[in-house]
């Protein structure tokens, strides 16, 4: 099975930048889709960004132009660079991968202060 571990969360001021990373490990190394979801307090979990192994990328409208997703397929790593952060970006960010089934990381907290 695949295990996903996030890192890089923390506290940042509005307008600042933060990068989070996710490493996939286990017996499976060929993963089609990796990306990020987030869940804010009192809100449903929502899609942030997805990237396929072939390079196709999807972004939520709310982060388009501010966030950038990238992958290192050889390492099975996925990254999310977050610029011009807003308080409404505060959430737990979850790494996501799909290979036959969906896999989830444990989540990393990102807090944006005003």
Secondary structure, DSSP 8 states (H G I E B T S, - for coil): -EEEEEE--EEEETT--EEEEEEEEES----SEEEEEEE-TTS--EEEEEEETT--EEE-TTTTTTEEEEEETTTTEEEEEE-S--GGG-EEEEEEEESSSEEE---EEEEEE-
